[in-house]
Amino acid sequence: MTNKHKLAAWKSITGAINDLGDGRIRTVEECRKKWKDLLSRAKKDASVLKNPLTGGGPAPKTSPYSEIIIAIFGEDSPTFTGLNGIDSSEPSTSTFEEVDADVSAVTSAALLCSSLCDDRCH
């Protein structure tokens, strides 16, 4: 996937979020940063859920946004587990159909999170 394709995908995601009509117009950079932050938190939460700390105490709290992201991608998704035997420094060989599916999942997650998020999230 080229940077040109990635930018087009992010423009599409940003447009969908801005179409929610909450009055705030977000930039591609803002949406990418928000997604990066949400995904990072979801990865941490997924790890905690799979490998809970021992020693008792209260169950770890997870973000409702993490729960949405984990549900959309699936807890066993390479997004959360990594790819076994794949060198991430190698160029991607994803097909456009796979990329479209990924963009669709990211768009769904971003729209759900954005629609649930109030001004405190921005």
All heavy atoms as an XYZ file, in Angstrom:
911
protein
N       0.853     -1.169      0.000
C       0.000      0.000      0.000
C       0.896      1.227      0.000
O       1.765      1.364      0.845
C      -0.902     -0.037      1.231
C      -1.711      1.214      1.411
S      -2.838      1.095      2.789
C      -4.352      1.324      1.933
N       0.648      2.101     -0.921
C       1.472      3.296     -1.028
C       0.968      4.383     -0.080
O      -0.167      4.335      0.406
C       1.443      3.849     -2.462
O       0.112      4.315     -2.742
C       1.857      2.797     -3.482
N       1.816      5.369      0.155
C       1.414      6.500      0.990
C       0.229      7.240      0.374
O      -0.618      7.771      1.091
C       2.588      7.448      1.211
C       3.580      6.883      2.197
O       3.245      6.056      3.034
N       4.816      7.332      2.094
N       0.169      7.248     -0.953
C      -0.942      7.893     -1.650
C      -2.260      7.192     -1.297
O      -3.272      7.847     -1.025
C      -0.693      7.843     -3.155
C      -1.737      8.509     -3.999
C      -1.342      8.431     -5.471
C      -2.452      8.912     -6.363
N      -2.100      8.806     -7.779
N      -2.246      5.855     -1.275
C      -3.444      5.092     -0.915
C      -3.813      5.306      0.562
O      -4.980      5.412      0.918
C      -3.250      3.605     -1.188
C      -3.220      3.270     -2.635
N      -2.048      2.952     -3.283
C      -4.202      3.225     -3.557
C      -2.313      2.707     -4.547
N      -3.613      2.866     -4.743
N      -2.791      5.356      1.411
C      -3.050      5.579      2.836
C      -3.683      6.950      3.064
O      -4.638      7.079      3.834
C      -1.752      5.466      3.640
C      -1.210      4.062      3.723
C       0.101      4.063      4.492
C       0.776      2.715      4.428
N       2.060      2.715      5.133
N      -3.151      7.975      2.394
C      -3.694      9.317      2.544
C      -5.134      9.367      2.052
O      -6.000      9.976      2.695
C      -2.836     10.343      1.804
C      -3.302     11.797      1.907
C      -3.370     12.254      3.367
C      -2.385     12.707      1.104
N      -5.419      8.702      0.935
C      -6.791      8.671      0.416
C      -7.728      7.997      1.421
O      -8.856      8.459      1.640
C      -6.829      7.948     -0.925
N      -7.260      6.919      2.038
C      -8.070      6.231      3.040
C      -8.335      7.134      4.235
O      -9.467      7.221      4.728
C      -7.378      4.939      3.481
N      -7.300      7.834      4.700
C      -7.476      8.723      5.847
C      -8.376      9.904      5.511
O      -9.133     10.377      6.355
C      -6.136      9.178      6.413
C      -5.604      8.161      7.354
C      -4.564      7.305      7.163
C      -6.145      7.851      8.641
N      -4.430      6.484      8.250
C      -5.383      6.795      9.183
C      -7.197      8.352      9.395
C      -5.633      6.245     10.423
C      -7.455      7.801     10.637
C      -6.676      6.759     11.146
N      -8.327     10.388      4.277
C      -9.239     11.458      3.866
C     -10.681     10.956      3.905
O     -11.585     11.681      4.328
C      -8.877     11.966      2.469
C      -7.650     12.857      2.461
C      -7.347     13.377      1.067
C      -6.139     14.291      1.092
N      -5.803     14.806     -0.249
N     -10.883      9.714      3.484
C     -12.214      9.120      3.521
C     -12.713      8.972      4.958
O     -13.867      9.308      5.270
C     -12.174      7.753      2.831
O     -13.402      7.092      2.956
N     -11.852      8.500      5.837
C     -12.209      8.345      7.250
C     -12.517      9.704      7.871
O     -13.515      9.871      8.573
C     -11.073      7.631      8.010
C     -10.972      6.179      7.550
C     -11.273      7.724      9.513
C      -9.692      5.474      7.983
N     -11.666     10.684      7.592
C     -11.865     12.030      8.136
C     -13.175     12.623      7.645
O     -13.936     13.217      8.428
C     -10.685     12.943      7.762
O      -9.479     12.362      8.289
C     -10.854     14.339      8.320
N     -13.473     12.425      6.381
C     -14.738     12.916      5.832
C     -15.934     12.280      6.524
O     -16.913     12.962      6.845
N     -15.854     10.977      6.767
C     -16.952     10.277      7.444
C     -17.138     10.795      8.869
O     -18.270     10.970      9.330
C     -16.682      8.769      7.448
N     -16.054     11.048      9.560
C     -16.147     11.577     10.927
C     -16.716     12.992     10.900
O     -17.595     13.332     11.695
C     -14.778     11.533     11.633
C     -14.398     10.071     11.914
C     -14.791     12.358     12.913
C     -12.990      9.865     12.400
N     -16.242     13.813      9.978
C     -16.748     15.182      9.892
C     -18.220     15.215      9.491
O     -18.949     16.135      9.867
C     -15.900     16.015      8.934
C     -14.559     16.383      9.542
O     -14.424     16.490     10.762
N     -13.558     16.544      8.697
N     -18.672     14.204      8.756
C     -20.074     14.125      8.351
C     -21.009     13.823      9.519
O     -22.223     13.932      9.381
C     -20.272     13.072      7.258
C     -19.741     13.519      5.910
O     -19.473     14.733      5.747
O     -19.595     12.655      5.024
N     -20.447     13.445     10.677
C     -21.294     13.194     11.843
C     -22.019     14.463     12.273
O     -23.041     14.401     12.941
C     -20.460     12.650     13.009
C     -19.929     11.243     12.838
C     -18.991     10.897     13.987
C     -21.071     10.238     12.768
N     -21.453     15.611     11.897
C     -22.141     16.870     12.111
C     -22.157     17.399     13.530
O     -23.126     18.020     13.941
N     -21.094     17.172     14.287
C     -21.060     17.719     15.643
C     -20.568     19.166     15.654
O     -20.387     19.751     16.722
C     -20.225     16.837     16.576
C     -18.740     16.865     16.271
O     -18.335     17.450     15.253
O     -17.976     16.288     17.068
N     -20.326     19.728     14.473
C     -19.917     21.120     14.378
C     -18.418     21.337     14.339
O     -17.947     22.412     13.997
N     -17.659     20.334     14.681
C     -16.202     20.466     14.689
C     -15.643     19.789     13.442
O     -15.964     18.639     13.171
C     -15.628     19.801     15.930
C     -14.139     19.941     16.039
C     -13.676     19.717     17.473
N     -12.275     20.021     17.558
C     -11.324     19.093     17.572
N     -11.634     17.829     17.540
N     -10.056     19.450     17.647
N     -14.819     20.499     12.714
C     -14.181     19.936     11.529
C     -12.786     19.487     11.923
O     -11.964     20.283     12.379
C     -14.106     20.964     10.376
C     -15.506     21.458     10.016
C     -13.401     20.364      9.174
C     -16.450     20.389      9.529
N     -12.531     18.196     11.753
C     -11.232     17.629     12.116
C     -10.366     17.494     10.872
O     -10.858     17.286      9.775
C     -11.429     16.267     12.770
C     -12.116     16.370     14.118
C     -12.685     15.030     14.543
N     -13.376     15.121     15.800
C     -14.643     15.463     15.943
N     -15.364     15.776     14.891
N     -15.202     15.498     17.130
N      -9.064     17.572     11.072
C      -8.119     17.384      9.980
C      -7.711     15.915      9.917
O      -7.931     15.154     10.867
C      -6.853     18.240     10.183
O      -6.161     17.746     11.338
C      -7.190     19.715     10.362
N      -7.110     15.544      8.808
C      -6.592     14.183      8.666
C      -5.590     13.893      9.785
O      -5.617     12.827     10.399
C      -5.938     13.989      7.276
C      -5.159     12.686      7.202
C      -6.988     14.034      6.178
N      -4.736     14.863     10.079
C      -3.717     14.673     11.116
C      -4.354     14.436     12.487
O      -3.895     13.589     13.251
C      -2.760     15.866     11.177
C      -1.862     16.010      9.963
C      -2.576     16.590      8.732
O      -3.640     17.254      8.872
O      -2.090     16.351      7.613
N      -5.416     15.191     12.795
C      -6.102     14.998     14.075
C      -6.728     13.606     14.163
O      -6.639     12.942     15.203
C      -7.200     16.052     14.266
C      -6.681     17.441     14.545
C      -7.783     18.475     14.560
O      -8.692     18.422     13.698
O      -7.738     19.343     15.445
N      -7.342     13.173     13.076
C      -7.976     11.846     13.068
C      -6.939     10.738     13.175
O      -7.139      9.751     13.894
C      -8.826     11.673     11.813
S     -10.316     12.713     11.827
N      -5.838     10.883     12.469
C      -4.772      9.870     12.560
C      -4.209      9.791     13.977
O      -3.984      8.706     14.509
C      -3.645     10.198     11.576
C      -4.010      9.913     10.137
C      -2.885     10.271      9.224
N      -1.946      9.158      9.202
C      -1.053      8.979      8.269
N      -0.933      9.846      7.287
N      -0.249      7.950      8.306
N      -3.984     10.948     14.595
C      -3.447     10.980     15.962
C      -4.441     10.352     16.939
O      -4.057      9.547     17.793
C      -3.145     12.421     16.375
C      -2.844     12.621     17.849
C      -1.375     12.580     18.135
C      -1.028     12.990     19.539
N      -1.168     11.960     20.535
N      -5.717     10.704     16.793
C      -6.738     10.143     17.679
C      -6.800      8.631     17.519
O      -6.866      7.888     18.498
C      -8.099     10.778     17.377
C      -9.183     10.341     18.314
C      -8.916     10.887     19.692
C     -10.065     10.579     20.621
N      -9.832     11.123     21.949
N      -6.762      8.153     16.268
C      -6.805      6.710     16.021
C      -5.576      6.025     16.610
O      -5.681      4.971     17.243
C      -6.924      6.399     14.532
C      -6.863      4.931     14.290
C      -5.870      4.234     13.684
C      -7.827      3.956     14.697
N      -6.152      2.895     13.685
C      -7.355      2.702     14.303
C      -9.046      4.032     15.363
C      -8.055      1.526     14.543
C      -9.737      2.860     15.606
C      -9.239      1.625     15.197
N      -4.420      6.627     16.410
C      -3.189      6.051     16.947
C      -3.282      5.924     18.464
O      -2.922      4.891     19.036
C      -1.988      6.922     16.553
C      -0.661      6.384     16.999
C       0.482      7.299     16.544
C       1.803      6.795     17.081
N       2.909      7.663     16.717
N      -3.787      6.959     19.131
C      -3.937      6.940     20.578
C      -4.957      5.895     21.022
O      -4.732      5.149     21.972
C      -4.347      8.318     21.107
C      -3.260      9.370     20.916
O      -2.102      9.007     20.617
O      -3.585     10.568     21.051
N      -6.111      5.839     20.323
C      -7.141      4.856     20.671
C      -6.640      3.425     20.459
O      -6.887      2.544     21.284
C      -8.403      5.090     19.840
C      -9.238      6.311     20.190
C     -10.303      6.561     19.118
C      -9.883      6.152     21.555
N      -5.945      3.198     19.348
C      -5.442      1.858     19.058
C      -4.363      1.453     20.052
O      -4.323      0.306     20.506
C      -4.912      1.791     17.626
C      -4.517      0.408     17.124
C      -5.686     -0.566     17.198
C      -4.003      0.501     15.697
N      -3.510      2.391     20.433
C      -2.473      2.104     21.423
C      -3.108      1.684     22.739
O      -2.689      0.703     23.372
C      -1.587      3.338     21.615
O      -0.635      3.111     22.618
N      -4.134      2.421     23.156
C      -4.835      2.082     24.403
C      -5.517      0.720     24.271
O      -5.501     -0.090     25.200
C      -5.848      3.176     24.744
C      -6.778      2.862     25.897
C      -6.026      2.856     27.238
N      -6.825      2.318     28.311
C      -7.552      3.027     29.163
N      -7.580      4.335     29.055
N      -8.236      2.440     30.105
N      -6.130      0.461     23.122
C      -6.813     -0.824     22.911
C      -5.817     -1.984     22.972
O      -6.130     -3.045     23.530
C      -7.548     -0.822     21.573
N      -4.622     -1.783     22.423
C      -3.597     -2.837     22.480
C      -3.189     -3.112     23.924
O      -3.037     -4.269     24.331
C      -2.379     -2.443     21.656
C      -2.616     -2.530     20.162
C      -1.390     -2.092     19.385
C      -1.633     -2.175     17.893
N      -0.439     -1.813     17.134
N      -3.021     -2.044     24.710
C      -2.674     -2.225     26.125
C      -3.804     -2.939     26.863
O      -3.562     -3.862     27.645
C      -2.392     -0.869     26.781
C      -1.098     -0.250     26.346
C      -0.919      1.127     26.966
C       0.309      1.805     26.369
N       0.444      3.186     26.827
N      -5.034     -2.510     26.612
C      -6.177     -3.132     27.274
C      -6.334     -4.592     26.861
O      -6.628     -5.455     27.696
C      -7.462     -2.352     26.974
C      -7.536     -1.024     27.713
O      -6.698     -0.780     28.614
O      -8.434     -0.225     27.388
N      -6.128     -4.898     25.583
C      -6.230     -6.287     25.116
C      -5.174     -7.151     25.799
O      -5.443     -8.298     26.185
C      -6.074     -6.352     23.592
N      -3.984     -6.607     25.969
C      -2.914     -7.340     26.629
C      -3.260     -7.617     28.085
O      -3.055     -8.724     28.590
C      -1.603     -6.560     26.538
O      -0.578     -7.214     27.241
N      -3.805     -6.620     28.764
C      -4.183     -6.779     30.171
C      -5.300     -7.811     30.305
O      -5.297     -8.624     31.226
C      -4.605     -5.414     30.769
C      -5.309     -5.593     32.105
C      -3.401     -4.515     30.928
N      -6.253     -7.788     29.368
C      -7.358     -8.742     29.427
C      -6.889    -10.171     29.185
O      -7.400    -11.113     29.789
C      -8.443     -8.358     28.416
C      -9.210     -7.084     28.742
C     -10.109     -6.698     27.577
C     -10.023     -7.244     30.019
N      -5.921    -10.330     28.283
C      -5.405    -11.674     27.990
C      -4.459    -12.174     29.069
O      -4.352    -13.369     29.297
C      -4.682    -11.681     26.642
C      -5.600    -11.808     25.486
C      -4.829    -12.140     24.240
C      -5.805    -12.637     23.203
N      -5.173    -13.308     22.117
N      -3.739    -11.272     29.695
C      -2.744    -11.635     30.702
C      -2.972    -10.838     31.973
O      -2.171     -9.974     32.321
C      -1.328    -11.353     30.169
C      -1.075    -12.009     28.842
O      -1.206    -13.208     28.712
N      -0.744    -11.211     27.835
N      -4.054    -11.138     32.693
C      -4.339    -10.348     33.891
C      -3.263    -10.521     34.950
O      -2.623    -11.572     35.047
C      -5.681    -10.894     34.374
C      -5.841    -12.212     33.717
C      -4.999    -12.197     32.472
N      -3.065     -9.462     35.714
C      -2.102     -9.518     36.809
C      -2.617    -10.472     37.875
O      -3.821    -10.593     38.093
C      -1.901     -8.132     37.406
C      -1.325     -7.085     36.456
C      -1.307     -5.722     37.149
C       0.072     -7.473     36.031
N      -1.703    -11.152     38.543
C      -2.103    -12.053     39.617
C      -2.002    -11.314     40.937
O      -1.449    -10.228     41.020
C      -1.191    -13.294     39.641
O       0.160    -12.861     39.807
C      -1.329    -14.081     38.360
N      -2.547    -11.898     41.963
C      -2.439    -11.289     43.283
C      -3.727    -10.669     43.766
O      -3.739     -9.940     44.750
N      -4.809    -10.935     43.083
C      -6.086    -10.412     43.538
C      -6.265     -8.964     43.182
O      -5.612     -8.429     42.298
N      -7.153     -8.336     43.884
C      -7.435     -6.941     43.605
C      -8.541     -6.809     42.585
O      -9.030     -7.794     42.033
N      -8.921     -5.574     42.323
C     -10.018     -5.356     41.380
C      -9.603     -5.696     39.947
O      -8.420     -5.645     39.603
C     -10.322     -3.863     41.522
C      -9.040     -3.260     42.008
C      -8.393     -4.328     42.857
N     -10.592     -6.051     39.158
C     -10.330     -6.327     37.739
C      -9.859     -5.038     37.072
O     -10.286     -3.941     37.446
C     -11.600     -6.827     37.075
N      -8.959     -5.164     36.117
C      -8.471     -3.959     35.446
C      -9.594     -3.270     34.679
O     -10.469     -3.919     34.128
C      -7.391     -4.491     34.497
C      -7.714     -5.931     34.308
C      -8.397     -6.380     35.558
N      -9.550     -1.941     34.682
C     -10.544     -1.172     33.931
C     -10.042     -0.985     32.512
O      -8.866     -0.716     32.293
C     -10.768      0.183     34.583
C     -11.478      0.092     35.900
C     -11.942      1.446     36.341
C     -12.754      1.271     37.606
N     -13.675      2.360     37.805
N     -10.948     -1.155     31.578
C     -10.608     -0.925     30.189
C     -11.488      0.200     29.654
O     -12.567      0.457     30.171
C     -10.827     -2.193     29.334
O     -12.190     -2.588     29.435
C      -9.930     -3.327     29.788
N     -11.000      0.845     28.638
C     -11.735      1.926     28.001
C     -12.891      1.352     27.185
O     -12.729      0.336     26.518
C     -10.780      2.694     27.088
O     -11.489      3.452     26.147
N     -14.055      2.009     27.205
C     -15.145      1.530     26.346
C     -14.761      1.603     24.867
O     -15.223      0.811     24.062
C     -16.313      2.465     26.670
C     -15.731      3.626     27.380
C     -14.438      3.171     27.988
N     -13.890      2.532     24.523
C     -13.424      2.637     23.142
C     -12.550      1.437     22.790
O     -12.611      0.908     21.686
C     -12.664      3.948     22.926
C     -13.467      5.143     23.366
C     -13.059      5.916     24.434
C     -14.666      5.466     22.739
C     -13.810      7.001     24.852
C     -15.422      6.544     23.158
C     -14.993      7.307     24.215
O     -15.734      8.373     24.636
N     -11.745      0.996     23.740
C     -10.922     -0.198     23.516
C     -11.803     -1.403     23.261
O     -11.524     -2.217     22.386
C     -10.026     -0.475     24.720
O      -9.070      0.533     24.879
N     -12.875     -1.520     24.033
C     -13.776     -2.651     23.868
C     -14.396     -2.661     22.469
O     -14.526     -3.707     21.852
C     -14.851     -2.625     24.953
C     -14.268     -2.859     26.340
C     -15.252     -2.620     27.468
O     -16.470     -2.551     27.200
O     -14.801     -2.503     28.627
N     -14.747     -1.482     21.954
C     -15.306     -1.375     20.606
C     -14.264     -1.797     19.580
O     -14.547     -2.585     18.668
C     -15.785      0.061     20.321
C     -16.988      0.408     21.197
C     -16.114      0.244     18.843
C     -17.350      1.878     21.194
N     -13.060     -1.275     19.712
C     -11.993     -1.578     18.751
C     -11.655     -3.062     18.777
O     -11.524     -3.702     17.726
C     -10.751     -0.700     19.029
C     -11.087      0.767     18.741
C      -9.550     -1.163     18.210
C     -10.063      1.758     19.267
N     -11.530     -3.634     19.961
C     -11.223     -5.063     20.086
C     -12.349     -5.891     19.470
O     -12.098     -6.880     18.769
C     -10.971     -5.447     21.557
C      -9.690     -4.770     22.063
C     -10.892     -6.964     21.721
C      -9.515     -4.805     23.579
N     -13.606     -5.487     19.697
C     -14.747     -6.229     19.144
C     -14.761     -6.181     17.619
O     -15.071     -7.184     16.966
C     -16.050     -5.669     19.708
N     -14.411     -5.037     17.046
C     -14.429     -4.909     15.584
C     -13.315     -5.735     14.945
O     -13.538     -6.468     13.990
C     -14.338     -3.433     15.159
C     -15.663     -2.734     15.489
C     -14.010     -3.296     13.672
C     -15.652     -1.245     15.292
N     -12.108     -5.630     15.466
C     -10.976     -6.335     14.876
C     -10.908     -7.789     15.321
O     -10.383     -8.628     14.610
C      -9.662     -5.640     15.233
C      -9.386     -4.420     14.414
C      -9.720     -3.168     14.901
C      -8.816     -4.507     13.162
C      -9.477     -2.026     14.148
C      -8.568     -3.377     12.407
C      -8.904     -2.130     12.906
N     -11.387     -8.080     16.519
C     -11.276     -9.422     17.094
C     -10.036     -9.500     17.961
O      -8.971     -9.018     17.583
N     -10.191    -10.104     19.141
C      -9.073    -10.128     20.094
C      -7.877    -10.934     19.592
O      -6.764    -10.741     20.052
C      -9.527    -10.632     21.454
C     -10.008    -12.053     21.464
C     -10.543    -12.476     22.814
O     -11.010    -11.624     23.584
O     -10.480    -13.673     23.096
N      -8.089    -11.837     18.632
C      -6.993    -12.622     18.084
C      -6.439    -12.033     16.794
O      -5.629    -12.661     16.110
C      -7.447    -14.068     17.847
C      -7.756    -14.769     19.159
O      -7.062    -14.483     20.156
O      -8.693    -15.584     19.186
N      -6.865    -10.823     16.472
C      -6.396    -10.148     15.262
C      -4.902     -9.843     15.365
O      -4.397     -9.537     16.444
C      -7.163     -8.837     15.099
O      -6.524     -7.983     14.172
N      -4.191     -9.901     14.253
C      -2.782     -9.499     14.266
C      -2.587     -8.069     14.761
O      -1.502     -7.715     15.202
C      -2.351     -9.634     12.800
C      -3.283    -10.636     12.219
C      -4.591    -10.439     12.944
N      -3.639     -7.264     14.725
C      -3.566     -5.910     15.271
C      -3.147     -5.965     16.736
O      -2.421     -5.108     17.215
C      -4.932     -5.206     15.149
O      -5.278     -5.132     13.768
C      -4.905     -3.812     15.741
N      -3.604     -7.018     17.446
C      -3.325     -7.147     18.873
C      -2.301     -8.223     19.193
O      -1.666     -8.168     20.234
C      -4.621     -7.425     19.641
C      -5.655     -6.371     19.413
C      -6.798     -6.644     18.694
C      -5.471     -5.085     19.887
C      -7.738     -5.659     18.461
C      -6.406     -4.097     19.656
C      -7.547     -4.387     18.941
N      -2.146     -9.198     18.316
C      -1.249    -10.309     18.618
C       0.060    -10.247     17.853
O       0.997    -10.945     18.186
C      -1.921    -11.654     18.296
O      -2.231    -11.706     16.890
C      -3.190    -11.842     19.105
N       0.121     -9.438     16.801
C       1.306     -9.396     15.954
C       1.246    -10.512     14.925
O       0.371    -11.367     14.947
N       2.168    -10.494     14.019
C       2.236    -11.517     12.979
C       3.404    -12.434     13.259
O       4.537    -11.984     13.336
C       2.416    -10.871     11.599
C       1.274     -9.981     11.123
C       1.670     -9.285      9.831
C       0.008    -10.785     10.931
N       3.138    -13.692     13.407
C       4.210    -14.661     13.649
C       4.982    -14.926     12.368
O       4.390    -15.214     11.337
C       3.623    -15.969     14.184
C       3.031    -15.797     15.552
O       3.511    -14.981     16.333
N       1.992    -16.542     15.850
N       6.289    -14.814     12.446
C       7.135    -15.141     11.309
C       7.174    -14.095     10.222
O       7.689    -14.336      9.153
N       6.615    -12.925     10.462
C       6.600    -11.866      9.457
C       7.556    -10.769      9.890
O       7.503    -10.287     11.013
C       5.187    -11.271      9.281
C       4.168    -12.337      8.911
C       5.190    -10.123      8.291
C       4.394    -12.969      7.550
N       8.430    -10.373      8.977
C       9.360     -9.283      9.241
C       8.663     -7.982      8.860
O       8.380     -7.740      7.684
C      10.637     -9.485      8.417
C      11.663     -8.388      8.645
O      11.386     -7.445      9.416
O      12.745     -8.484      8.052
N       8.357     -7.150      9.839
C       7.606     -5.924      9.576
C       8.410     -4.902      8.775
O       7.860     -3.918      8.315
C       7.113     -5.300     10.883
O       8.215     -4.944     11.678
N       9.700     -5.139      8.589
C      10.484     -4.206      7.800
C      10.358     -4.495      6.303
O      10.790     -3.703      5.479
C      11.959     -4.266      8.208
O      12.516     -5.529      7.888
N       9.744     -5.640      5.975
C       9.532     -5.983      4.572
C       8.342     -5.196      4.024
O       7.398     -4.912      4.759
C       9.250     -7.488      4.430
C      10.435     -8.362      4.768
C      11.595     -8.188      3.808
O      11.353     -8.085      2.590
O      12.735     -8.134      4.276
N       8.351     -4.862      2.725
C       7.217     -4.154      2.132
C       5.944     -4.990      2.235
O       5.979     -6.210      2.172
C       7.624     -3.977      0.666
C       9.088     -4.216      0.623
C       9.430     -5.088      1.788
N       4.825     -4.304      2.388
C       3.538     -4.980      2.488
C       3.148     -5.581      1.147
O       3.381     -4.998      0.098
C       2.471     -3.981      2.926
O       1.202     -4.562      2.850
N       2.545     -6.753      1.213
C       2.041     -7.392     -0.001
C       0.529     -7.497      0.052
O      -0.066     -8.321     -0.624
C       2.663     -8.797     -0.173
O       2.345     -9.577      0.990
C       4.159     -8.726     -0.383
N      -0.109     -6.648      0.855
C      -1.558     -6.669      0.988
C      -2.214     -6.364     -0.349
O      -1.747     -5.537     -1.117
C      -2.025     -5.615      1.993
O      -1.533     -5.898      3.267
N      -3.319     -7.054     -0.597
C      -4.103     -6.751     -1.788
C      -4.999     -5.565     -1.487
O      -5.223     -5.207     -0.333
C      -4.981     -7.948     -2.180
O      -5.955     -8.155     -1.155
C      -4.147     -9.201     -2.396
N      -5.546     -4.954     -2.538
C      -6.432     -3.821     -2.326
C      -7.694     -4.247     -1.581
O      -8.252     -3.487     -0.815
C      -6.784     -3.148     -3.653
C      -5.655     -2.325     -4.193
C      -4.939     -2.735     -5.299
C      -5.281     -1.140     -3.569
C      -3.890     -1.984     -5.780
C      -4.228     -0.388     -4.043
C      -3.532     -0.812     -5.152
N      -8.150     -5.490     -1.778
C      -9.328     -5.980     -1.062
C      -9.040     -6.036      0.438
O      -9.876     -5.667      1.258
C      -9.743     -7.369     -1.563
C     -10.302     -7.375     -2.974
C      -9.226     -7.355     -4.054
O      -8.049     -7.659     -3.768
O      -9.574     -7.007     -5.195
N      -7.842     -6.500      0.810
C      -7.468     -6.551      2.223
C      -7.369     -5.146      2.797
O      -7.806     -4.885      3.918
C      -6.137     -7.279      2.406
C      -6.210     -8.759      2.110
C      -4.821     -9.395      2.044
O      -3.864     -8.752      1.585
O      -4.725    -10.559      2.466
N      -6.797     -4.246      2.026
C      -6.659     -2.863      2.477
C      -8.031     -2.237      2.639
O      -8.310     -1.557      3.629
C      -5.790     -2.052      1.492
C      -5.853     -0.565      1.813
C      -4.359     -2.556      1.540
N      -8.940     -2.483      1.685
C     -10.298     -1.955      1.794
C     -10.988     -2.473      3.047
O     -11.708     -1.743      3.722
C     -11.127     -2.310      0.561
C     -10.758     -1.478     -0.657
O     -10.106     -0.424     -0.486
O     -11.123     -1.876     -1.773
N     -10.778     -3.744      3.371
C     -11.378     -4.318      4.587
C     -10.802     -3.642      5.825
O     -11.532     -3.337      6.773
C     -11.147     -5.822      4.632
N      -9.490     -3.399      5.823
C      -8.865     -2.712      6.951
C      -9.397     -1.282      7.091
O      -9.677     -0.828      8.189
C      -7.340     -2.670      6.800
C      -6.694     -4.024      7.006
O      -7.364     -4.927      7.543
O      -5.519     -4.165      6.627
N      -9.507     -0.581      5.983
C     -10.023      0.791      6.006
C     -11.455      0.776      6.517
O     -11.840      1.615      7.331
C      -9.939      1.454      4.611
C     -10.728      2.754      4.563
C      -8.482      1.695      4.238
N     -12.231     -0.202      6.083
C     -13.612     -0.310      6.540
C     -13.675     -0.526      8.048
O     -14.482      0.084      8.744
C     -14.313     -1.454      5.809
O     -15.619     -1.601      6.279
N     -12.819     -1.390      8.575
C     -12.789     -1.652     10.015
C     -12.345     -0.412     10.784
O     -12.934     -0.068     11.813
C     -11.859     -2.826     10.333
N     -11.318      0.265     10.285
C     -10.842      1.485     10.953
C     -11.929      2.557     10.905
O     -12.187      3.237     11.909
C      -9.533      2.008     10.315
C      -9.189      3.389     10.845
C      -8.399      1.040     10.568
N     -12.593      2.701      9.760
C     -13.666      3.687      9.645
C     -14.783      3.380     10.635
O     -15.270      4.266     11.333
C     -14.225      3.736      8.210
O     -13.166      4.057      7.308
C     -15.320      4.778      8.074
N     -15.184      2.110     10.711
C     -16.243      1.715     11.642
C     -15.853      2.035     13.080
O     -16.636      2.609     13.837
C     -16.534      0.217     11.525
O     -17.028     -0.089     10.261
N     -14.649      1.659     13.454
C     -14.179      1.916     14.817
C     -14.093      3.412     15.087
O     -14.518      3.888     16.142
C     -12.823      1.256     15.057
N     -13.555      4.157     14.139
C     -13.402      5.600     14.326
C     -14.763      6.280     14.446
O     -14.954      7.156     15.294
C     -12.608      6.206     13.169
N     -15.716      5.870     13.627
C     -17.043      6.472     13.691
C     -17.739      6.136     15.006
O     -18.359      7.001     15.626
C     -17.900      6.002     12.516
C     -17.528      6.597     11.160
C     -18.297      5.908     10.047
C     -17.783      8.089     11.146
N     -17.635      4.893     15.434
C     -18.247      4.512     16.706
C     -17.629      5.283     17.866
O     -18.325      5.814     18.715
C     -18.101      3.010     16.943
C     -19.089      2.133     16.200
C     -18.663      0.681     16.272
C     -20.481      2.306     16.758
N     -16.320      5.334     17.886
C     -15.634      6.042     18.972
C     -15.941      7.524     18.925
O     -16.193      8.147     19.951
C     -14.124      5.805     18.906
S     -13.662      4.104     19.298
N     -15.950      8.093     17.740
C     -16.210      9.512     17.605
C     -17.638      9.845     18.026
O     -17.881     10.843     18.695
C     -15.975      9.961     16.169
O     -16.206     11.329     16.031
N     -18.578      8.981     17.675
C     -19.967      9.264     18.030
C     -20.205      9.109     19.534
O     -21.103      9.737     20.082
C     -20.923      8.357     17.245
O     -20.767      7.016     17.642
N     -19.402      8.315     20.203
C     -19.534      8.156     21.646
C     -18.739      9.184     22.440
O     -18.974      9.376     23.616
C     -19.046      6.762     22.062
C     -19.861      5.589     21.534
C     -19.175      4.293     21.890
C     -21.272      5.630     22.072
N     -17.803      9.808     21.779
C     -16.853     10.692     22.449
C     -17.413     12.104     22.555
O     -17.905     12.658     21.591
C     -15.549     10.694     21.660
S     -14.204     11.442     22.527
N     -17.322     12.700     23.751
C     -17.748     14.084     23.900
C     -16.539     15.001     23.824
O     -15.430     14.563     23.531
C     -18.537     14.300     25.198
C     -17.712     13.961     26.436
O     -16.462     13.977     26.361
O     -18.307     13.688     27.487
N     -16.721     16.266     24.067
C     -15.633     17.248     23.924
C     -14.428     16.935     24.800
O     -13.331     17.394     24.522
C     -16.138     18.653     24.227
C     -17.067     19.153     23.142
O     -17.022     18.623     22.015
O     -17.831     20.081     23.433
N     -14.601     16.180     25.874
C     -13.464     15.852     26.746
C     -12.461     14.944     26.044
O     -11.334     14.825     26.460
C     -13.947     15.179     28.020
C     -14.734     16.113     28.920
C     -15.300     15.374     30.066
N     -16.355     14.523     29.537
C     -17.016     13.626     30.228
N     -16.738     13.419     31.477
N     -17.969     12.919     29.674
N     -12.863     14.279     24.967
C     -11.987     13.350     24.263
C     -11.072     14.053     23.280
O     -10.149     13.445     22.770
C     -12.807     12.319     23.496
S     -13.795     11.271     24.580
N     -11.335     15.297     22.954
C     -10.590     15.962     21.872
C      -9.480     16.817     22.405
O      -9.422     17.315     23.417
C     -11.522     16.791     21.028
C     -12.653     15.991     20.478
N     -12.475     14.998     19.554
C     -13.979     15.991     20.777
C     -13.644     14.452     19.274
N     -14.560     15.028     20.001
